[in-house]
Amino acid sequence: MFRIIHLSILVVFVLFVGCVPLTEVHNYATSSVEALDKVNSVDYTYRDYCQQNCELQQMRIGELDPNFNCNCVEAASNADEAMRKINSTIKAYLEAVAQLSNNKEFTYDVSGLTSALQNSTLLKLSDKQVSVSTKAGNFIATAATTFYRKKKLKKYLIEADTIFQQLTETYIYLIDNRLRAQLQSQYDARLPNIKQALDNAGDKGLKQIFVKQYLDQKAYYNKHNSLIDTYVALLKLVQKGYHELYIHRYNLKDVNTRALLLRYTKELQYLASTLQ
């Protein structure tokens, strides 16, 4: 009788432990999604660059026309939309991890990612980078019906890792290089105009106006360049942490793995808090 009772307790215990949510995995994935939501804190877009470039063109011809034709608006809007689609797809990957680690189902709509990238000539993505987006969209679209419980989390991590790493790498490139290059280009283009205007200004009051413009432009550049630095650091941390999930997929409950994920979660939360 004692053996039967002991065996029954052991079976119940095993079943109970098997149903315990992977708290550290869930918290890491949730914190990653919240960190990715901080993209708006960067407060600089391709549309912003377009607008500032139009203003610069008008300054060079010495007139301000509200009806000035900005021929970059459509391309800039398409680029910003593509960036939003990539962001939402990466978040969908992580939201799926959060749900799976909590024994819950997930469904997310990531339609339109590939078409958004194909329509964005401004981003200048390679065929390989666009093809990654197709794989990402297709994977997420079918994963919701395939990986529906925690026992499927390991398989999800195996099949998603390469695609997730490649898509995140593309997103990092677009922000760290392409978007930053736009910011740098605008800064480099505006400063000579302001300096020339300052040199040509004979009136002291006018000189002060141009000095303020110079300082404002420098502060604008430094602020947004710093914000891009922080967001890129967030993305790289999310990317690294997700890969650690893949590496440790067979021992997610191990104390060392849990401690590692907890550290990543705290680092993410700290970096995200600096973007408030």
C-alpha positions in Angstrom: 0.0 0.0 0.0 2.8 2.4 0.9 4.5 1.7 -2.4 1.3 2.4 -4.3 0.7 5.7 -2.4 4.3 6.7 -2.9 4.2 5.9 -6.6 0.9 7.9 -7.0 2.4 10.9 -5.3 5.5 10.7 -7.5 3.3 10.6 -10.7 1.2 13.5 -9.6 4.4 15.5 -8.7 5.9 14.8 -12.1 2.7 15.8 -13.9 2.5 19.0 -11.8 6.2 20.0 -12.4 5.6 19.3 -16.2 2.8 21.8 -16.2 4.7 24.6 -14.4 5.0 27.6 -16.7 8.6 28.5 -17.6 8.5 31.8 -15.7 12.0 33.1 -16.7 11.4 32.3 -20.3 8.0 34.0 -20.2 9.4 37.1 -18.5 12.3 37.4 -20.9 10.1 37.1 -24.0 7.6 39.6 -22.5 10.4 42.1 -21.6 11.8 41.7 -25.1 8.4 42.7 -26.7 8.2 45.7 -24.4 11.7 46.7 -25.3 10.9 46.5 -29.0 7.9 48.7 -28.4 10.4 51.4 -27.5 11.2 52.0 -31.2 9.0 55.1 -31.1 11.3 56.6 -28.5 14.0 56.8 -31.2 11.7 59.6 -32.6 13.4 59.6 -36.0 12.0 58.2 -39.2 12.6 58.2 -43.0 9.6 60.5 -43.2 11.4 62.9 -40.9 14.5 62.8 -43.1 12.3 63.5 -46.2 10.7 66.5 -44.5 14.0 68.0 -43.3 15.6 67.4 -46.8 12.7 69.4 -48.4 13.3 72.2 -45.9 17.0 72.2 -46.8 16.2 72.4 -50.5 14.0 75.4 -49.9 16.7 77.1 -47.7 19.2 76.7 -50.6 16.9 78.5 -53.0 16.0 81.2 -50.4 12.3 80.7 -50.1 9.8 78.7 -48.0 6.8 77.4 -50.0 4.2 75.3 -48.1 3.3 73.8 -51.5 6.9 72.7 -52.2 6.9 69.3 -53.9 8.6 66.8 -51.8 9.2 63.9 -54.2 10.5 61.6 -51.4 7.3 61.4 -49.4 5.9 58.2 -50.8 9.3 56.4 -50.7 9.8 57.5 -47.1 6.4 56.4 -46.0 6.9 53.0 -47.6 10.2 52.7 -45.8 8.7 53.5 -42.4 5.9 51.0 -43.1 8.4 48.3 -43.9 10.3 49.0 -40.7 7.0 48.8 -38.7 6.3 45.4 -40.3 9.7 44.0 -39.5 9.3 45.2 -35.9 5.9 43.6 -35.5 7.1 40.3 -37.0 10.0 40.1 -34.6 7.6 40.9 -31.8 5.3 38.1 -33.0 8.2 35.6 -32.7 8.7 36.7 -29.1 5.0 36.8 -28.2 4.7 33.2 -29.4 7.6 32.3 -27.0 5.9 34.1 -24.2 2.6 32.3 -24.8 4.1 28.9 -25.4 6.2 29.1 -22.2 3.0 29.9 -20.3 1.1 26.9 -21.8 -1.1 29.1 -24.0 -2.0 29.2 -27.7 -1.0 32.2 -29.9 -2.3 33.7 -33.2 -0.7 36.7 -34.8 -1.2 38.5 -38.1 2.1 39.4 -39.8 0.6 39.7 -43.3 2.1 42.2 -45.7 5.7 42.0 -44.5 7.2 40.9 -47.8 5.2 43.3 -50.0 6.1 46.2 -47.6 9.8 45.4 -48.1 9.5 44.9 -51.8 7.7 48.3 -52.1 10.4 50.1 -50.2 13.1 51.1 -52.7 14.6 53.5 -50.1 15.7 50.6 -47.9 17.7 49.0 -50.7 17.4 45.5 -49.3 19.0 42.6 -51.1 17.0 39.7 -52.5 18.3 37.6 -49.7 17.1 40.0 -47.1 13.6 40.2 -48.7 13.5 36.4 -48.9 14.1 36.1 -45.2 11.0 38.2 -44.6 9.0 35.8 -46.7 10.2 32.8 -44.7 9.5 34.8 -41.4 5.9 35.6 -42.5 5.2 32.1 -43.6 6.7 30.5 -40.5 4.6 32.7 -38.1 1.5 32.1 -40.2 1.7 28.4 -39.8 3.4 28.1 -36.3 0.3 29.1 -34.5 -1.4 25.9 -35.4 1.7 23.7 -35.0 3.3 24.7 -31.7 0.4 25.0 -29.3 1.8 23.8 -25.9 4.9 24.1 -23.9 6.0 20.7 -25.0 6.3 22.2 -28.5 8.4 25.2 -27.3 11.7 23.3 -28.0 10.6 22.5 -31.5 9.5 26.1 -32.1 12.9 27.4 -30.9 14.7 24.9 -33.2 12.7 25.9 -36.4 12.6 29.6 -35.7 16.1 30.4 -34.5 17.8 30.9 -37.9 15.0 32.9 -39.4 14.7 35.0 -36.2 18.4 35.7 -36.2 18.5 36.7 -39.9 15.4 38.9 -39.6 16.7 40.7 -36.5 20.0 41.2 -38.2 18.3 42.9 -41.1 16.3 45.1 -38.7 19.5 46.1 -36.8 21.2 46.9 -40.2 18.4 49.1 -41.3 18.4 51.1 -38.0 22.1 51.1 -37.2 23.3 51.8 -40.8 20.5 53.0 -43.1 18.5 55.2 -40.7 21.6 56.5 -38.9 23.1 57.3 -42.3 20.1 59.5 -43.1 20.5 61.3 -39.8 24.2 61.8 -40.4 23.6 63.0 -44.0 21.1 65.6 -42.9 23.4 66.8 -40.1 26.4 67.1 -42.5 24.3 68.9 -45.1 22.7 71.5 -42.7 25.8 72.6 -40.8 27.7 74.1 -43.8 24.5 76.1 -44.7 24.2 77.5 -41.2 27.9 78.3 -41.0 27.8 80.1 -44.4 24.7 82.1 -43.3 26.5 83.0 -40.0 29.6 84.2 -41.9 27.4 86.3 -44.2 25.3 87.8 -41.4 26.4 91.4 -40.6 23.8 92.0 -37.9 24.6 90.8 -34.4 21.0 89.7 -33.7 21.0 87.7 -36.9 24.3 86.1 -36.0 22.8 85.0 -32.7 19.9 83.4 -34.5 22.3 81.4 -36.7 24.4 80.4 -33.7 21.2 79.1 -32.0 20.3 77.1 -35.2 23.8 75.6 -35.2 23.5 74.5 -31.5 20.0 73.2 -32.0 21.0 71.2 -35.0 23.9 69.7 -33.1 21.8 68.9 -30.1 19.1 67.3 -32.4 21.8 65.1 -34.0 23.4 64.0 -30.7 20.0 63.2 -29.1 18.8 61.0 -31.9 22.1 59.4 -32.6 22.2 58.4 -28.9 18.7 57.0 -29.0 19.6 54.9 -32.1 22.6 53.6 -30.1 20.4 52.5 -27.2 17.7 50.9 -29.4 20.3 49.0 -31.4 21.8 47.8 -28.1 18.3 46.6 -27.1 17.9 44.7 -30.4 21.3 43.0 -30.1 20.4 42.0 -26.5 17.1 40.6 -27.7 18.8 38.7 -30.5 21.4 37.3 -28.2 19.0 36.3 -25.5 16.7 34.6 -28.0 19.6 32.6 -29.3 20.5 31.6 -25.7 16.9 30.1 -25.5 17.7 28.0 -28.6 21.1 26.9 -27.2 19.6 25.9 -23.8 16.3 24.6 -25.2 16.7 21.2 -23.6 17.4 22.6 -20.1 15.1 25.6 -19.8 14.3 24.7 -16.2 18.0 24.4 -15.2 19.0 26.8 -12.4 21.8 28.2 -14.5 19.6 28.8 -17.5 17.0 30.5 -15.4 19.7 32.7 -13.9 21.0 33.6 -17.3 17.5 34.6 -18.6 16.8 36.6 -15.5 20.0 38.6 -16.1 19.0 39.2 -19.7 15.5 40.3 -18.6 17.0 42.8 -16.1 19.4 44.2 -18.7 16.6 44.6 -21.2 14.4 46.4 -18.6 17.2 48.7 -17.6 18.0 49.7 -21.2 14.4 50.1 -22.1 13.9 52.4 -19.1 16.6 54.7 -20.5 14.4 55.3 -23.5 11.5 56.8 -21.4 
